[in-house]
Structures are given as structure tokens and as C-alpha cells.
Amino acid sequence: MTSQNAASPSTRSGPGLPRRAIFGAVLVAAALGAAAALGIAGAALKPASEDYVFSRGTGFATGEELRLKAQLSQLAADDRIVIRITGHSGTQGDEAANLKLSEDRAETARQVALDAGFPLRRIDWAGGVGGGDPLPREDGMGDRAYQSSLARVTLSWQVRP
């Protein structure tokens, strides 16, 4: 004989939760966790970059080499990260000379990376583009200031897919 007062597992009251509610909560948590993990992984796969300014020739502006070393130190901690080093120059003057100068700047930054202990196998590319990838000119910026802003190396990094 069955009792009319017995509650089913999904409707009983008291301190315990119904099994369906627990199972549903676990599924929702798993789905949210997976979505968050995919978002983090997707963001990590997107390249990031930072520019480091040169004063003249192949010499870093004050503090820029230390800033580059600090960034490389952080990136070296994750063995999945690869970097690209792109040297730049101004847009005026001889194109061949500007290309050589940008390549020399990239080589200077590459050597800083190696000296800082960044593994060569994780340097995807290091080279120059001359004045072929200029920054946008800010309103009211004089020509001399603009050309100085182009003397840089761009360090780009990405988690190896």
C-alpha cells in the first residue's frame, strides 16, 4: 500500500534540493565555465603589441630598453608565446637608407630579447619595414615631431595556436 503523503523527489521540501535542480545548476555552471574559457583563449590568441621609441639611429630613447626588457621578461614566462619584432623609420629621405635603419632597429631589439634570455625559437620574425608602416599624424603635430614618433620598434606577441 502506498502513502498519499509521500512527496516525489522533485517536489519534496526540506533542506535538500531536488536532483533536477542540482543537475541543472551543474550544467549551467559547466556551460558558463566553458564560455569563459573560450573567451579567455580567444583573447589570448589575438596578437597584442607595444611600441618602443628610438632617439636617433639605433639607440633606444631613455627608459625604452628597460621597458622592452620588462615586457620580454613577462612574455618569456609563457612558453606558448611567440613574438615578432618590426623596426620602423621615418618617411622622409632615401627609402633604402630608411629600410636599412629599420632593419638595424629590429636587430637591436632582437639582440635585447636574446640577451634578456628570450628563446630564439620563439622569435617568429625580426625585420624592418622602413617608413612603410607610418603612424597616423596627430592634429597640430609638427613635421619634426611626427618624424621622431616614427622611429620605433613594434613588439607583437601572440599565443602560438
C-alpha positions as CSV (number, residue, x, y, z in Angstrom):
1,M,0.0,0.0,0.0
2,T,1.4,3.5,-1.0
3,S,1.1,6.5,1.1
4,Q,-0.7,9.6,-0.3
5,N,1.6,11.9,1.8
6,A,4.9,10.8,0.3
7,A,6.4,13.6,-1.7
8,S,8.2,12.9,-5.0
9,P,11.9,13.6,-5.1
10,S,11.5,16.7,-7.3
11,T,8.8,18.3,-5.1
12,R,9.9,17.4,-1.6
13,S,10.6,20.2,0.8
14,G,13.3,20.5,3.4
15,P,17.0,21.1,3.5
16,G,17.9,19.1,0.4
17,L,17.5,20.3,-3.2
18,P,15.7,18.3,-5.8
19,R,18.1,16.3,-8.0
20,R,16.9,18.1,-11.2
21,A,17.8,21.5,-9.7
22,I,21.3,20.3,-8.7
23,F,21.8,18.7,-12.2
24,G,20.6,21.9,-13.9
25,A,22.9,24.1,-11.8
26,V,25.9,21.9,-12.7
27,L,25.0,22.1,-16.4
28,V,24.7,25.9,-16.2
29,A,28.0,26.2,-14.3
30,A,29.7,24.0,-16.9
31,A,28.3,26.0,-19.8
32,L,29.4,29.3,-18.3
33,G,32.8,28.0,-17.4
34,A,33.3,26.7,-21.0
35,A,32.2,30.0,-22.4
36,A,34.6,31.9,-20.2
37,A,37.4,29.6,-21.1
38,L,36.7,30.1,-24.8
39,G,36.6,33.8,-24.3
40,I,40.0,33.8,-22.5
41,A,41.6,31.6,-25.1
42,G,40.2,33.7,-27.9
43,A,41.6,36.8,-26.4
44,A,45.0,35.2,-25.8
45,L,45.1,34.1,-29.5
46,K,44.7,37.7,-30.7
47,P,48.0,39.5,-31.2
48,A,48.9,42.3,-28.9
49,S,51.7,44.8,-29.4
50,E,53.7,47.6,-27.9
51,D,55.9,50.3,-29.5
52,Y,59.4,51.2,-28.2
53,V,60.8,54.5,-29.2
54,F,64.4,55.2,-30.5
55,S,66.1,58.5,-30.0
56,R,68.2,58.5,-33.1
57,G,69.8,55.8,-35.2
58,T,69.7,52.5,-33.4
59,G,69.7,53.8,-29.8
60,F,66.7,53.5,-27.6
61,A,65.1,56.6,-26.1
62,T,65.6,57.0,-22.4
63,G,63.9,54.1,-20.5
64,E,62.7,52.3,-23.5
65,E,65.2,49.5,-23.4
66,L,64.3,48.8,-19.8
67,R,60.6,48.8,-20.7
68,L,61.3,46.4,-23.5
69,K,63.2,44.0,-21.2
70,A,60.4,44.1,-18.6
71,Q,57.8,43.2,-21.3
72,L,60.1,40.4,-22.7
73,S,60.5,39.0,-19.2
74,Q,56.7,38.7,-18.7
75,L,56.3,37.1,-22.1
76,A,59.2,34.7,-21.6
77,A,57.3,33.1,-18.7
78,D,54.7,31.6,-21.0
79,D,56.3,29.1,-23.3
80,R,53.4,29.3,-25.8
81,I,54.0,32.9,-26.6
82,V,55.9,33.9,-29.8
83,I,57.0,37.4,-30.7
84,R,57.6,39.5,-33.8
85,I,59.9,42.5,-33.9
86,T,59.2,45.1,-36.5
87,G,61.6,48.0,-37.0
88,H,60.3,51.4,-38.4
89,S,61.8,54.6,-39.6
90,G,60.6,58.0,-40.8
91,T,59.0,58.5,-44.1
92,Q,61.4,61.2,-45.4
93,G,64.7,60.7,-47.2
94,D,66.2,57.8,-49.0
95,E,63.9,54.7,-48.9
96,A,66.8,52.2,-49.0
97,A,68.5,54.0,-46.1
98,N,65.2,54.1,-44.1
99,L,64.8,50.4,-44.7
100,K,68.3,49.6,-43.5
101,L,67.8,51.8,-40.4
102,S,64.5,50.0,-39.6
103,E,66.2,46.6,-40.0
104,D,69.0,47.7,-37.7
105,R,66.5,48.8,-35.1
106,A,64.7,45.4,-35.3
107,E,68.1,43.7,-34.9
108,T,68.9,45.9,-31.9
109,A,65.6,44.8,-30.2
110,R,66.1,41.2,-31.2
111,Q,69.5,41.3,-29.5
112,V,68.0,42.8,-26.4
113,A,65.4,39.9,-26.4
114,L,68.2,37.3,-26.7
115,D,70.4,39.0,-24.1
116,A,67.3,39.0,-21.7
117,G,67.0,35.3,-22.2
118,F,64.1,35.2,-24.6
119,P,64.4,32.0,-26.6
120,L,65.4,32.4,-30.2
121,R,62.9,29.6,-31.2
122,R,60.1,31.8,-30.0
123,I,61.1,34.8,-32.1
124,D,58.8,34.4,-35.1
125,W,60.3,37.2,-37.2
126,A,62.5,40.3,-36.8
127,G,62.9,42.7,-39.6
128,G,62.4,46.3,-40.8
129,V,59.7,48.0,-42.9
130,G,61.4,51.3,-43.4
131,G,58.8,54.1,-43.5
132,G,56.2,51.8,-45.0
133,D,54.0,51.5,-41.9
134,P,53.7,55.0,-40.5
135,L,51.6,56.0,-37.5
136,P,48.7,58.4,-38.1
137,R,49.7,62.0,-37.7
138,E,48.0,63.8,-34.8
139,D,46.3,67.1,-35.3
140,G,48.6,70.0,-35.0
141,M,51.7,67.8,-34.8
142,G,54.8,69.4,-36.5
143,D,56.7,67.5,-39.1
144,R,59.8,67.1,-36.9
145,A,57.8,65.7,-34.0
146,Y,55.9,63.4,-36.4
147,Q,59.1,62.0,-38.0
148,S,60.5,61.4,-34.5
149,S,57.4,59.4,-33.5
150,L,58.1,57.1,-36.4
151,A,61.5,56.0,-35.0
152,R,60.3,52.9,-33.2
153,V,60.2,49.1,-32.9
154,T,56.9,47.3,-32.5
155,L,57.0,44.2,-30.4
156,S,54.0,42.0,-31.2
157,W,53.1,38.8,-29.4
158,Q,50.6,36.0,-29.6
159,V,49.9,32.6,-28.0
160,R,51.0,30.0,-30.5
161,P,47.8,28.3,-31.7
